[in-house]
C-alpha cells in the first residue's frame, strides 16, 4: 500500500437541515418522513423550528455555517416568508460563511413555482427539483402530480431565478429499456444546467410500491440491465461535463451540493424538525441526534421541552467513527481522505483497517488507494454495501 502523505484536505463544513414534513400527496416509492395534512399553521411551525434551533445553539460547539438545506416532505409548500424567517434565524444565532449555500427542494408545479422569486429574495441560492421523469407515462406510474410540459416550464423559470439549480430523475423503471433511459438522460442534460441527481428505483419497505410488488403488479428490471443503465449514466454524464462526484449525483466542477458534501465528508450538521437526524459536536464529542418522526408529536414535544429529540448517543469509539466515515465517504468520487479520517477518528487509517482485506478488495478492482485517499472504483460503488461489509468485518 502507498505511504500516506499530507495534503490540503477538503473542509467538510457545517450544515443546518430543516425538515418540512408536509406533502400534497404521498408518492408510492417514497419512504421519507412525509405526511399529508389539509392545513398547516406555518407561523406555529416556524416558531417551533426556531425553538429547536435555539436549544441546539445553546449546547453545540459553535461552528461557521457553510450550508442550509430545506428538505422534506415538500419544502416548496412553505411560504417565502416562512423560509425567510428560518434563514434569518440561522444568521442571528450563528456566524455564516460569505459563500453560504442555501438549498431548497421543490416540486416542478406551476403553483409552487410562483414562490420562486420569493425564495430567491429570502436568500435561497440553490433549487433542487423533483422532476423524476421526462415521460408522462412514467410520471403517472410514479404518482407525480406534474406533467413533463409543466416540469419543463418550471425548470426554465428556475434557471432564470437561481444561480444554481438541480433536478432529480429516477431510472430502472419497470419496462424501461436502456435505449429509452439514454434518450431521457440526453434530454435531461440539455436542461440540467450544472447538477443532476440520478437514482435507480428501489422498493423500500412500507411504501405503496412495496405492496404492489408483493401483489405481483410489477417487477424491476433485472440486475444486469440496471447495472448497464448505471454504467451508461456515468459515461454519458462525464462526456457532457457532469461527472459523478457521488454515486447518484453529477455536477460540473464547482457546482457540487456543498450541504450533501458535508454529510459525505463526515462533517457536523444540525437536523431540525420531525424525523431529522444530526451529528453535532458537544464539547468536542460527536453526538448523534434523532428527532420525533410524527409531526404533531414533534410539535407538542418542542412546545413542552424546547426540542423534539427522541434519541441521542455518542459516536464513541474510533471503530464506530471509521465505519460511519467510510460508509459515507466511499460514495464520493474523491473517496475518503486519510487526513479527514485521522482528524475524525483520532487514529491512523492503517491502525483501524486490516491491510489484508483492503489489499484483496484493491486487487479485485473494487477499491483504489493512493497516498492521500481511499476510493471506490466504478465497480465498487455499484456494490458498495458488500464492499464495506467485507472491508469492515
N, C-alpha and C positions, 0 to 999 in steps of 0.2 A: 504494500500500500504506500502511496506517496507520503512524504513527510509534510506535516501541517505547517502552514506559514500564515503570518499576519497579513490581513488585507483591510481595506476600508469596508467594514460590514454594513449592510443596509440597516437603517434605523427602522425598527418595527412600528414606531409611532404609538399614539394613544387615541383610541376612538370611543365615541359615545353613540350607543344604539338606542333609538326609541322605537318601541313596538306598538303599532296601531292595529289592534286585533280584528277590526271590523271589515266585512266584505258585503257586497250586494247579494252574492250567492257563493256557495261552496263548490269549487271545481272538483270533479271526480278523481283527479290524480293527486290532489293537494293534501299533504299531511302536516302543513304548517298550523300554528296555533291561530286559526282564523274562525270567526263567528259571524253569523248573520243576525243583525239587530235592526228593527224597524226605525228606531230613533236613538240618537246618541247625543247627550249634552256635552258638546265639545269643550265648553268652559270648565265644567266639572272635571273632565278628563285631563285637560291641560293642567289644572290645579294639582291633580293627583300625580301626574308625571313629574312636575316640578318639585312636589313634596318629596318624592322618592329620590330625585336628583339631589335635593338638599341633604337627605340622610347620608347618601354615599359621599357627597362633597365633604361633609364634616369628618368623615372617618378614613377616606382613602388617601394614599400618598399623592401629593399634588404633582401632576404632570401637565405638560402643554398639550392641549387637544389638537390633533392633526386632522381629524375627520369626525363628521357627524353623519349618521345614516338613519333615515326613516324607513323602516321595513314593516311588513305585515303578514297577513291581512292586506288591506288596500290603503296605503297612506294617502293616495290621491283623492280619497274621500274626505280628507281633512281640509278645512277652510284655510286659505292662506294666512289668515290672522292667527290660527292655532299654530301653524308651522313657525310663524314669526315669533310668537311668544316663547316657544321652546328653544329656538336658536338664540334669542336674546338671553334666555335663562342660562344657557351654557356659557355665553360670553360674560355674563355678570358673575359667574361662580368660578370660572377657570381662565387661565391665560390660554390664548388660542394662537396657532401658527399663522403667520402672514398669508400663507397659501392654503388656508383651511379648505378642505374639500367637504362639501355638504351634498349628500346624495338623497334622492327620494325616489321610491318605487311608485310607478303609475300604471294604470290600465290605459290602453290606447283607445279610449272612447271620447267622443266629442264633448260629452258632459264634463268629464274630468279635465279635458284639455283646456276648458275655459278658465281653469285655475292656473295655467302655466305662467302667465305673466305675473300673477300674484306670488307664486312660489319663487320666481326669479327675484322679484323685488324684496322678498323676505331674506334672500341670501343663498338660495339653493343654487349650486354650481353644476350639478350633475343629475341627469334624469335617467332612470332605468325603467324601461317599459316592458310589460309582459305581453309581447306580441304573440309568441308561442308557435305560430304557423303562418305561412303565406298561402294557405289553401283554405277556402271556405268550408269544404267538407271536413278537413282536419279540425278546424276551429269548432265546428258543431260537435264533433266527436269529443273534443277536449272540454266541452261545456263552457266555452268562452262566449261573452256577450257581444263582442265586436265582430265586424266583418273585415276582410282583407282591405277593402277600399277605405274603411274608416281608419284602420291602422296606418295605411299609407299617408293619409291626410294628417294624422296625429304625429307621425314621425317627421313629416315635413315641417309642421308647426314647431315641434320641439327643437329641431335643428336651427330654426330661426331665433329661438329664445335662449337656449342654454349653450354655454361654451363646450359642454361635453355631454353626449348622450350615448346610451346603450340600449339594446333591446335583447330579449330572450327568444330563443326558438327551441322547440322540443322535436327530436327526431327519433328514429327507430320506432315509428308508429305501426300499428297493425296494418299489414298490406302495403306498406311503403316500400318502394324499390330504391336501390342505390341510385339509379338514374334520376328518380323523382327528387330525392334528397339533394343530389348535386345541383339540380336546377333551382330548387328553393334556396340553397346556400349561395349560389352565384347571384341570384336576385337580391338576397339579403345584403350581400357585400356591396352592392351598388347603393344601398340605402343607409348602410350602417354608420358611416362616419368613422369613428375611431375605436369602437368597442363592441364586441358581440359576446353574449353568453349562450352556449350551445349545449343542451342537456339531452342525454338519452332518456327516453321514457322508462321509468322504473315503477313497479307496482308496490306501493307502500301499504303496510297493514292498516286496517281501519279506515280505508278510503273507499269511495264509490267504485273505483276500478278494481279494488281487491275483491269485492263482491261479484263484479262482472266476470272476472277471470275464474273465480270459483264456480260460477254457473256456466262456464264454457262459452260465454258470449263473444269473446275474442281471445287471441293469444299474441304474444310479442314475436317479433322476428327472431329467427334462430341466431345463436351466438355468433356464428361465422359472418352473417350479414351485418349484425350490429358492430362487430369488430371492423369490418370493411368500411362501414359508414364512419366510424371513429377515425380510421386511418386517412380516409379521403378528406374528412373535415380538417385534419391537421395540415395536409398538403395544400388544399385549396386556400385556406385562410393564410397560411405562410406565404404562398405565392402572391396573395393580394395585399401583403404588407401588414397583416394582423396575425402574427404568430401566437401560439398558445403560450401564455405566461403562467397558466394554471390549467388543470385537466380540462375544465369546461369553459374557460374564459380566454378570449382572444383580444388583443389590443395593439394599436400602433404604439411604438415606444414613447413613453411619457404619458400615456392615457390609461394605464392600468388603474383599477379601482383601489385607491390607497387605503380605504377603510377595510376592504377584504384582505389586502396585503397585511394589515395589522394582525388579523386572525392567523393567517397562514405563516407569518413570521414570528408568531408566539409573543406578540406584543400584549400589553394590558388593554382591556376595554371594559366599559361600563354598559351593562344591559338594563334598560329602564322600561318597565311596562309588563303586562301579563305574559308569562312564559319566557321572558327574556333571560338569557344567560350572560354572565360576566366573568372575567378573570381580572381581578383588581389587586393592586399591591396595597397591603395593610401593614404598615411598619416594616416594609421591605419583604413581607411574606406574600407569595402569590396565593390568592384566595379565590375559590370558585363560588359563584352565587347562582341560584336558580329561583326565579320568581313564580308565584302562584299563577297557574295557567288560566283558570276560568276568569273572564273579565270582571264579573260582578264581585267575586270573592276577592280578587286582587284589589279592586277599588275600595271595598269595605275595609280590608286589612290595612291599606295605606292610610285611609282616613282615621283608622283607630290607632295605629302604631308608627306611622311615618314611613313605612316601607312594606313591600309585598313579598319579602324573601321567604321562600318555602324551605330552602335548604342551602347550607353553605359548608364548605370544607376546605382545609388547607391542602394545597398540592405540595406534599411534604418532601418526599424522597427524590433524590436525583433520578432514580429509575422512573418514577411517575412523570416527572417533568420531561425526561427524554422521550418517553412513549408519546406524550401529548405533542411534543415538538416535532417528532418525526412523522406522526400521523397527519399533522397539518402541513409541515414544510415540504414533504416529498410530493405534495400535489403541485408545487411550483416548478417551473422550468429551471429557475435559478437554484432549486434544491435547498438544502439545509446548510447554512454557513457554519463552519466549525466555531468561529468566534461567537456567533449568536448562541450556539449550543453550549459553549463553555460559560458564557455570561448567565444563561438561563438555569443551567443545572449545577454550576459550581464545580463541574468535573470535566476532564478532557474527554473528547469523543471516544477515543480508544480505551478509556477506563470503563466505559459503560456498554460498549458494543463488542460482541465477540468477533474477532477478526476472521475466524474460520467461516462463520456463517456469512459475513459480509463478502468474503472472497468468492464463495460459491455463487452468491447472487450476482456479483460482478461478472464472473466467468459465464454465467447463464444468460447474460445480456439484459438483466432486469434493473441493475443499478450501475452507476458510473461514479467514480471518485477521483478527485484531483486534490491539489494541496490546499484548496480553500473550501470545498463544499462536497457534500454527498448529493447525488441527483438520481432520480428515477429516469430510466430511458422511456421512449415511447411505448415499448412493450411492457415495461414495468408499471407505468402509470395506468395501463388498461387493466392490470390485475393487482392494483396497489394493495388492497386489503390482504391478499395472500402473501405478497412480498413482505409486508410489515409483520404479519404473523410469524413468518419464517425468521426474519431479522431479529425480532424481539423475544422469541421463545427461548 
